C-alpha cells in the first residue's frame, strides 16, 4: 500500500454530504426490514392459497375452514426463511441487485416446491392438499417480487448508505474499504479516514485522509457522519480520544472495525485483531444449561447413522469404479488434527493414485491436480469421497458441521504463521463447514488464512439454525457438482 496525494473524487465510496438528511439504517436493520416484508408477503400468500383452495373445492371460506389450516402459516414461513437463508437471499450484495434477487427467488420457490412434493409423496394419501402449494408458490412469488421491486420507493427514506469515518489509515483500514466495496457497496459511504496530521491528503485504497483527531467533530457536522469505525488494535492518542468522545456525545454510533468486517463478509479478520481475544472468541464460557452441544451431538449421531445405510449400498459400485480406474486400495486413511488438538484417522474413498505423496510429502491438493484419478475427480466434485467420514462422525471424532480437519504437518506450520489458527480446534471438526460453502478449495497458506476467517465466524455464531443453513448449502453444492 503506497499512499499518494489525490483528490476526494477518485474514490467510488467517498461522497459529499447529502443535500438533506435521511434515516440511515444499520446492516441488521436493513436485513430485518427486508425479512419483515417477505414474511408479510408469505402470510398473505398463504391466505390467498387457502382462499383459492376453498373456491376450487367449493368449500365455504369460513373461520371453521381457516383455523385448522393455520399450521401452514407457520410451516411455510419457517421453510421459506430456512431456504432463503441457505440461498443467501438476505446478503446485501444480493438484495442490492434486482437480477440476482429474482434469480435467487426463482430458485427458492422451486426448492420449496420440491420439498413439498417429497413430503407429499411420502405422506398418506389425501393427507396433504394437492394444488395448495402451487397456489401458494405463485402468490408468494408475485408478492415478493412486488415487494422487492417497490422496496426502493417504499423505503426511500431509509435507503441512504451509512456515512462513516474510519479511524486509522493502515492495512486494517485498507482491508475494510476493500471488503465494503465488494460486499456492501450500497450500504456504506466512507467519507474519509482520520489519521496523523502528517498523513492528511494521502489516500488509502482511494479514500483520502481528511483530518486528524482534532478534526473529527467538524467532519461529523460537515459530512453528516452517522458512524465511526474504530481501529482494531491501535491505541487512541489524546486528540483521537477527545474526538471520538465528542462524536459519541453527539450520538454517533461507534463500531469496531472487526465487527463491521464480520457483519459484511461473514469472516473474522484474524490478521487485524492483534491480541484482542474478545474479537475472535465469545468469552462467556460454556454453560451447562445450553442445549446446543447436546442437540448437535444427537443430530450428528442420528444423521450419520441414517447416512451410512445408503453409503453401504453405494460402496460396491464405487469400489469397483475406483479399482478399475486405478488398481489399489479403495479406502484412504489419513491422520488429522481434531478437537483440542487430538489426532485421529480420517476415512475417505481414495481419489488419487497410490502413494501420491511418496515424492512430495504432505502438500495441499491443487486445482486440476495431476495425482487425482478420473473417477477420483468425479468423487471429489460430488464429495462422495467424503461419505465414509460419517463413521468418524458416529464415533465422535467429527461433527457434521465444523472446521474441516487438517493434517498435523500443515497445522504445525499454519499455527506458527497465522494468528489464532489453533482456535479452530476448540470444537469438533466437520464433514462440511462455513468455509466450505463460502470459499473455494484451499490450495495454499493464503487460502488457509481466509478459510480460518470463515471458521472463526462459525465458532462465534454457531447454532442449530446456522448448522442447517450450512447443510442445505452443502446439498446444493453437491447437487451442482461444485466440489473440488
C-alpha positions as CSV (number, residue, x, y, z in Angstrom):
1,X,0.0,0.0,0.0
2,X,1.6,3.2,-1.2
3,X,-0.4,6.3,-0.2
4,X,-0.4,9.1,-2.7
5,X,-1.8,12.6,-2.8
6,X,-5.1,12.8,-4.6
7,X,-8.5,14.5,-4.7
8,X,-11.5,13.0,-3.0
9,X,-13.3,12.5,-6.3
10,X,-11.1,9.5,-7.2
11,X,-12.9,7.1,-4.8
12,X,-16.1,5.2,-5.5
13,X,-17.3,5.2,-1.9
14,X,-16.2,8.7,-1.0
15,X,-19.0,11.2,-1.4
16,X,-20.1,14.7,-0.2
17,X,-22.7,15.1,2.4
18,X,-26.3,14.6,1.2
19,X,-28.4,17.6,0.5
20,X,-30.9,16.6,3.1
21,X,-30.7,14.2,6.0
22,X,-32.4,10.8,5.7
23,X,-32.5,7.9,8.0
24,X,-29.6,5.6,7.7
25,X,-30.4,2.1,8.9
26,X,-27.8,-0.4,10.2
27,X,-27.0,-3.5,8.3
28,X,-29.0,-5.6,10.7
29,X,-32.0,-3.2,10.4
30,X,-31.9,-3.3,6.6
31,X,-32.0,-7.1,6.7
32,X,-34.8,-7.1,9.3
33,X,-36.8,-4.8,7.1
34,X,-36.4,-7.0,4.1
35,X,-37.3,-10.1,6.1
36,X,-40.4,-8.4,7.6
37,X,-41.7,-7.5,4.1
38,X,-41.0,-11.1,2.9
39,X,-42.8,-12.5,6.0
40,X,-45.8,-10.4,5.3
41,X,-45.9,-11.5,1.7
42,X,-45.7,-15.1,2.7
43,X,-48.6,-14.8,5.2
44,X,-50.7,-13.0,2.6
45,X,-49.8,-15.7,0.0
46,X,-50.9,-18.5,2.4
47,X,-54.2,-16.7,2.9
48,X,-54.7,-16.3,-0.9
49,X,-53.8,-20.0,-1.4
50,X,-56.4,-21.0,1.2
51,X,-59.0,-18.8,-0.5
52,X,-58.3,-20.3,-3.9
53,X,-58.3,-23.9,-2.4
54,X,-61.7,-23.3,-0.9
55,X,-63.0,-21.7,-4.1
56,X,-61.9,-24.6,-6.3
57,X,-63.1,-27.2,-3.8
58,X,-66.3,-25.3,-3.3
59,X,-65.7,-25.2,0.4
60,X,-67.2,-22.3,2.4
61,X,-64.4,-19.9,3.2
62,X,-65.2,-19.5,6.9
63,X,-63.3,-19.3,10.2
64,X,-64.1,-23.0,10.7
65,X,-62.2,-23.7,7.4
66,X,-59.2,-21.4,8.2
67,X,-58.5,-22.3,11.8
68,X,-57.4,-26.0,11.1
69,X,-55.1,-24.7,8.3
70,X,-53.2,-22.2,10.5
71,X,-50.3,-24.6,10.6
72,X,-49.5,-23.6,7.0
73,X,-48.8,-20.0,8.1
74,X,-46.0,-21.2,10.4
75,X,-44.7,-24.1,8.4
76,X,-44.3,-22.3,5.1
77,X,-42.9,-19.2,6.7
78,X,-40.3,-21.2,8.5
79,X,-39.5,-23.2,5.4
80,X,-39.2,-20.0,3.4
81,X,-36.7,-18.4,5.8
82,X,-34.6,-21.6,6.0
83,X,-34.3,-21.9,2.2
84,X,-33.8,-18.1,1.8
85,X,-31.0,-18.1,4.4
86,X,-29.3,-21.1,2.7
87,X,-29.6,-19.2,-0.6
88,X,-28.1,-16.0,0.8
89,X,-31.2,-14.1,-0.1
90,X,-30.6,-11.5,2.6
91,X,-27.0,-10.9,1.7
92,X,-26.7,-7.1,0.9
93,X,-24.9,-7.7,-2.4
94,X,-27.8,-10.0,-3.5
95,X,-30.6,-7.7,-2.2
96,X,-29.0,-4.7,-4.0
97,X,-29.3,-6.5,-7.4
98,X,-32.7,-7.0,-8.8
99,X,-31.5,-9.5,-11.3
100,X,-29.7,-11.6,-8.7
101,X,-32.6,-11.3,-6.3
102,X,-35.1,-12.6,-8.9
103,X,-32.7,-15.5,-9.7
104,X,-32.5,-16.5,-6.1
105,X,-36.3,-16.1,-5.6
106,X,-37.0,-18.5,-8.5
107,X,-34.5,-21.0,-7.0
108,X,-36.0,-20.7,-3.5
109,X,-39.6,-21.2,-4.9
110,X,-38.6,-24.3,-6.9
111,X,-36.7,-25.7,-3.9
112,X,-39.8,-25.2,-1.7
113,X,-42.0,-27.0,-4.3
114,X,-39.5,-29.9,-4.4
115,X,-39.5,-30.2,-0.6
116,X,-43.3,-30.2,-0.6
117,X,-43.5,-32.8,-3.3
118,X,-41.1,-35.1,-1.4
119,X,-43.3,-34.8,1.8
120,X,-46.5,-35.2,-0.3
121,X,-45.4,-38.5,-1.8
122,X,-44.1,-39.8,1.5
123,X,-47.3,-38.9,3.3
124,X,-50.5,-41.0,3.4
125,X,-53.0,-40.5,0.6
126,X,-55.0,-37.3,0.9
127,X,-53.0,-36.2,4.0
128,X,-51.9,-33.1,2.2
129,X,-53.7,-30.8,-0.3
130,X,-52.6,-31.4,-3.9
131,X,-52.6,-28.0,-5.5
132,X,-52.5,-25.8,-2.4
133,X,-48.7,-25.4,-2.7
134,X,-48.9,-24.4,-6.3
135,X,-51.4,-21.6,-5.4
136,X,-49.1,-20.6,-2.6
137,X,-45.9,-20.7,-4.7
138,X,-47.4,-18.5,-7.4
139,X,-48.9,-16.0,-4.9
140,X,-45.7,-15.8,-2.8
141,X,-43.5,-15.3,-5.8
142,X,-45.6,-12.4,-7.2
143,X,-45.9,-10.7,-3.8
144,X,-42.2,-10.9,-3.0
145,X,-41.3,-9.7,-6.5
146,X,-43.6,-6.7,-6.0
147,X,-42.1,-6.1,-2.5
148,X,-38.6,-6.2,-3.9
149,X,-39.4,-4.0,-6.9
150,X,-41.3,-1.4,-4.8
151,X,-38.7,-1.6,-2.0
152,X,-36.6,1.4,-3.1
153,X,-39.7,3.5,-3.4
154,X,-41.3,2.4,-0.2
155,X,-38.1,2.6,1.8
156,X,-36.5,5.6,0.1
157,X,-36.5,7.3,3.5
158,X,-34.3,4.5,4.8
159,X,-32.2,3.6,1.7
160,X,-29.3,6.1,2.2
161,X,-26.0,4.4,2.8
162,X,-24.5,4.9,6.3
163,X,-21.9,7.7,6.2
164,X,-18.8,6.6,8.1
165,X,-15.4,7.8,9.2
166,X,-12.7,5.3,9.7
167,X,-10.2,5.9,12.4
168,X,-6.8,4.9,11.2
169,X,-5.0,4.8,7.8
170,X,-3.3,1.5,8.0
171,X,-3.6,-2.0,6.5
172,X,-6.7,-2.7,8.5
173,X,-8.4,0.3,7.1
174,X,-7.4,-0.8,3.6
175,X,-8.9,-4.3,4.1
176,X,-12.1,-2.9,5.4
177,X,-12.5,-0.5,2.5
178,X,-11.9,-3.3,0.1
179,X,-14.4,-5.6,1.7
180,X,-17.1,-2.8,1.9
181,X,-16.7,-2.1,-1.8
182,X,-17.0,-5.8,-2.6
183,X,-19.7,-6.9,-0.2
184,X,-21.8,-3.9,0.7
185,X,-21.3,-1.1,-1.9
186,X,-24.8,0.3,-1.3
187,X,-24.8,0.1,2.5
188,X,-21.8,2.3,3.4
189,X,-20.3,5.5,2.2
190,X,-16.8,6.1,3.6
191,X,-16.5,9.9,3.9
192,X,-12.8,9.7,4.8
193,X,-10.1,8.5,7.1
194,X,-8.8,10.0,10.3
195,X,-5.0,9.7,10.8
196,X,-1.9,11.5,11.8
197,X,-1.6,15.2,10.8
198,X,1.3,14.3,8.5
199,X,-1.0,11.8,6.6
200,X,-3.7,14.4,5.7
201,X,-4.1,14.4,2.0
202,X,-2.8,10.9,1.5
203,X,-5.1,8.1,0.3
204,X,-5.7,4.5,1.3
205,X,-7.5,2.4,-1.4
206,X,-8.6,5.7,-3.0
207,X,-10.2,7.1,0.2
208,X,-8.5,10.3,1.5
209,X,-7.2,11.0,4.9
210,X,-9.3,14.0,5.7
211,X,-8.1,15.0,9.1
212,X,-6.6,14.2,12.5
213,X,-8.3,13.7,15.9
214,X,-8.9,17.4,16.2
215,X,-11.0,17.4,13.0
216,X,-13.4,14.6,13.9
217,X,-16.2,16.8,15.2
218,X,-16.1,19.3,12.3
219,X,-16.1,16.4,9.8
220,X,-19.2,14.8,11.5
221,X,-21.1,18.1,11.1
222,X,-19.8,18.8,7.6
223,X,-20.3,15.3,6.2
224,X,-23.4,14.2,8.2
225,X,-21.4,11.2,9.6
226,X,-23.6,8.7,11.5
227,X,-20.9,6.0,12.3
228,X,-17.3,6.0,13.3
229,X,-15.4,2.7,12.7
230,X,-12.8,2.3,15.4
231,X,-9.4,0.6,14.7
232,X,-8.9,-3.0,16.0
233,X,-5.6,-2.6,17.7
234,X,-4.4,1.0,17.5
235,X,-4.2,2.9,20.8
236,X,-6.1,6.2,20.6
237,X,-4.0,9.3,21.2
238,X,-5.2,12.1,23.3
239,X,-6.6,14.0,20.3
240,X,-8.2,11.0,18.8
241,X,-9.8,10.0,22.1
242,X,-11.2,13.5,22.6
243,X,-12.6,13.5,19.0
244,X,-14.2,10.1,19.4
245,X,-15.8,11.2,22.7
246,X,-17.1,14.3,21.1
247,X,-18.7,12.1,18.4
248,X,-20.1,9.8,21.0
249,X,-21.8,12.6,22.9
250,X,-23.4,13.7,19.6
251,X,-25.0,10.3,19.3
252,X,-22.7,9.0,16.5
253,X,-22.6,5.2,16.5
254,X,-19.2,3.6,17.4
255,X,-18.3,0.2,15.8
256,X,-15.1,-1.7,16.0
257,X,-13.6,-2.5,12.6
258,X,-13.6,-6.3,13.0
259,X,-17.3,-6.2,13.8
260,X,-18.1,-4.3,10.6
261,X,-15.9,-6.6,8.6
262,X,-17.5,-9.7,10.2
263,X,-21.1,-8.5,9.6
264,X,-20.5,-7.7,6.0
265,X,-18.3,-10.6,4.9
266,X,-19.1,-13.5,7.3
267,X,-15.4,-13.7,8.2
268,X,-13.3,-12.6,11.2
269,X,-10.2,-10.6,10.0
270,X,-7.7,-12.5,12.1
271,X,-4.7,-10.6,10.7
272,X,-6.1,-7.3,12.0
273,X,-7.2,-8.0,15.6
274,X,-3.8,-8.2,17.3
275,X,-4.2,-9.9,20.8
276,X,-7.8,-8.9,21.2
277,X,-9.3,-12.3,22.0
278,X,-12.8,-10.8,22.5
279,X,-12.9,-10.1,18.8
280,X,-12.1,-13.7,17.9
281,X,-14.0,-15.7,20.6
282,X,-17.0,-15.2,22.8
283,X,-15.6,-15.3,26.3
284,X,-18.8,-16.2,28.1
285,X,-17.6,-19.7,28.6
286,X,-19.5,-23.0,28.3
287,X,-22.9,-23.2,30.0
288,X,-24.3,-26.4,31.3
289,X,-27.8,-25.0,30.6
290,X,-27.1,-24.5,26.9
291,X,-28.9,-27.3,25.0
292,X,-27.0,-26.7,21.7
293,X,-24.0,-29.1,22.2
294,X,-26.3,-31.9,23.3
295,X,-28.7,-31.4,20.4
296,X,-25.9,-31.0,17.9
297,X,-24.3,-34.3,19.0
298,X,-27.6,-36.1,19.0
299,X,-28.3,-34.9,15.4
300,X,-24.8,-35.9,14.4
301,X,-25.4,-39.4,15.5
302,X,-28.9,-39.7,14.0
303,X,-28.0,-38.3,10.7
304,X,-24.7,-40.2,10.4
305,X,-26.3,-43.5,11.3
306,X,-29.1,-42.8,8.7
307,X,-26.5,-41.8,6.1
308,X,-24.3,-44.9,6.5
309,X,-27.1,-47.1,5.0
310,X,-27.1,-45.5,1.5
311,X,-23.3,-45.4,1.7
312,X,-23.2,-49.2,2.3
313,X,-25.5,-49.7,-0.7
314,X,-23.3,-47.4,-3.0
315,X,-20.0,-48.8,-1.8
316,X,-19.7,-51.9,-4.0
317,X,-20.3,-49.9,-7.2
318,X,-17.9,-47.1,-6.1
319,X,-15.3,-49.6,-5.0
320,X,-15.5,-51.3,-8.4
321,X,-15.1,-48.0,-10.3
322,X,-12.2,-46.9,-8.2
323,X,-10.3,-50.2,-8.7
324,X,-10.9,-50.4,-12.4
325,X,-9.7,-46.8,-12.9
326,X,-6.7,-47.2,-10.6
327,X,-5.9,-50.6,-9.0
328,X,-5.1,-50.3,-5.3
329,X,-6.8,-49.8,-2.0
330,X,-10.4,-48.5,-2.0
331,X,-10.2,-46.5,1.2
332,X,-7.7,-43.9,2.2
333,X,-6.9,-43.3,5.8
334,X,-5.0,-40.2,6.9
335,X,-4.1,-38.6,10.3
336,X,-5.9,-35.4,11.0
337,X,-6.0,-32.9,14.0
338,X,-9.3,-32.8,15.8
339,X,-11.0,-31.5,19.0
340,X,-8.5,-29.9,21.4
341,X,-5.6,-30.8,19.1
342,X,-6.0,-34.6,19.4
343,X,-5.2,-36.7,16.4
344,X,-7.5,-39.2,14.8
345,X,-7.6,-41.1,11.5
346,X,-10.0,-39.8,8.9
347,X,-11.5,-42.3,6.4
348,X,-12.1,-41.4,2.7
349,X,-12.6,-43.1,-0.6
350,X,-9.3,-43.0,-2.5
351,X,-9.3,-40.3,-5.2
352,X,-5.5,-40.2,-6.0
353,X,-3.1,-42.6,-7.5
354,X,-1.4,-45.0,-4.9
355,X,1.5,-43.4,-3.0
356,X,0.6,-39.9,-4.3
357,X,2.8,-38.1,-1.8
358,X,5.8,-40.5,-1.9
359,X,7.9,-37.9,-3.7
360,X,6.5,-34.7,-2.4
361,X,5.5,-35.4,1.2
362,X,2.5,-33.6,2.8
363,X,1.3,-30.9,0.4
364,X,-2.1,-29.3,-0.3
365,X,-4.0,-30.7,-3.2
366,X,-4.2,-28.3,-6.1
367,X,-6.9,-27.4,-8.6
368,X,-6.7,-30.0,-11.5
369,X,-4.1,-31.9,-9.5
370,X,-2.5,-34.5,-11.8
371,X,-2.4,-37.0,-9.0
372,X,-6.2,-37.2,-9.0
373,X,-7.7,-40.2,-11.0
374,X,-10.6,-39.8,-13.4
375,X,-13.0,-41.5,-11.0
376,X,-11.4,-39.6,-8.2
377,X,-12.2,-36.3,-9.9
378,X,-15.9,-37.2,-10.1
379,X,-15.9,-38.3,-6.4
380,X,-14.4,-35.0,-5.4
381,X,-16.8,-32.9,-7.4
382,X,-19.8,-34.7,-5.9
383,X,-18.0,-35.1,-2.5
384,X,-18.8,-38.8,-2.5
385,X,-15.3,-39.4,-1.4
386,X,-16.1,-37.8,2.0
387,X,-19.1,-40.1,2.8
388,X,-17.0,-42.7,4.8
389,X,-16.4,-39.9,7.3
390,X,-19.9,-40.5,8.5
391,X,-18.2,-43.3,10.5
392,X,-15.9,-40.7,12.1
393,X,-19.0,-38.6,12.9
394,X,-20.7,-41.5,14.5
395,X,-17.6,-42.3,16.6
396,X,-17.4,-38.7,17.8
397,X,-14.1,-37.8,16.0
398,X,-16.0,-35.3,13.9
399,X,-19.3,-33.5,13.6
400,X,-21.4,-33.0,10.5
401,X,-20.7,-29.2,10.6
402,X,-17.4,-27.6,11.8
403,X,-14.0,-26.6,10.5
404,X,-12.5,-29.2,8.2
405,X,-9.8,-31.2,9.9
406,X,-6.3,-30.6,8.7
407,X,-3.1,-32.7,8.7
408,X,-0.7,-32.3,11.7
409,X,2.1,-31.2,9.4
410,X,0.1,-28.4,8.0
411,X,-1.3,-27.5,11.4
412,X,2.1,-27.0,12.9
413,X,3.2,-24.7,10.0
414,X,-0.1,-22.7,9.9
415,X,-0.2,-22.2,13.7
416,X,3.2,-20.6,13.5
417,X,2.2,-18.4,10.6
418,X,-1.5,-17.4,11.0
419,X,-2.8,-15.7,14.2
420,X,-5.4,-17.7,16.1
421,X,-5.2,-20.7,13.9
422,X,-5.2,-23.0,16.9
423,X,-8.6,-21.6,17.8
424,X,-10.4,-23.8,15.2
425,X,-9.6,-26.9,17.3
426,X,-11.8,-25.8,20.3
427,X,-14.8,-27.6,18.5
428,X,-15.1,-30.8,16.7
429,X,-14.0,-30.7,13.0
430,X,-16.8,-31.1,10.5
431,X,-17.7,-33.1,7.4
432,X,-18.7,-29.7,5.9
433,X,-18.4,-26.2,7.3
434,X,-19.0,-22.5,6.8
435,X,-15.6,-22.1,5.0
436,X,-16.5,-25.0,2.6
437,X,-19.8,-23.4,1.5
438,X,-18.5,-19.9,1.3
439,X,-15.0,-20.4,-0.2
440,X,-13.3,-22.4,-2.9
441,X,-10.9,-25.3,-2.2
442,X,-7.8,-24.3,-0.2
443,X,-4.6,-24.8,-2.1
444,X,-2.1,-22.7,-0.2
445,X,-1.4,-20.9,3.1
446,X,-3.2,-17.8,2.0
447,X,-6.4,-19.8,1.3
448,X,-5.9,-21.4,4.8
449,X,-5.9,-17.9,6.3
450,X,-9.2,-16.9,4.6
451,X,-10.8,-20.2,5.5
452,X,-9.8,-19.7,9.1
453,X,-11.6,-16.3,9.0
454,X,-14.8,-18.2,8.0
455,X,-14.2,-20.9,10.6
456,X,-13.8,-18.3,13.4
457,X,-17.1,-16.7,12.3
458,X,-18.8,-20.1,12.6
459,X,-17.3,-20.7,16.1
460,X,-18.5,-17.3,17.2
461,X,-22.0,-17.7,15.8
462,X,-22.6,-21.5,15.8
463,X,-26.2,-22.6,16.3
464,X,-28.6,-25.2,15.0
465,X,-30.0,-22.6,12.5
466,X,-26.5,-21.9,11.1
467,X,-25.8,-25.7,11.0
468,X,-29.0,-26.3,9.0
469,X,-28.1,-23.5,6.7
470,X,-24.6,-24.9,6.1
471,X,-26.1,-28.4,5.5
472,X,-28.6,-27.1,3.0
473,X,-25.9,-25.1,1.1
474,X,-23.8,-28.2,1.1
475,X,-26.6,-30.2,-0.5
476,X,-27.0,-27.5,-3.3
477,X,-23.2,-27.6,-3.9
478,X,-23.2,-31.4,-4.1
479,X,-26.2,-31.3,-6.5
480,X,-24.3,-28.8,-8.6
481,X,-21.1,-30.8,-8.5
482,X,-19.2,-27.8,-7.1
483,X,-16.8,-29.8,-5.0
484,X,-13.0,-29.8,-5.7
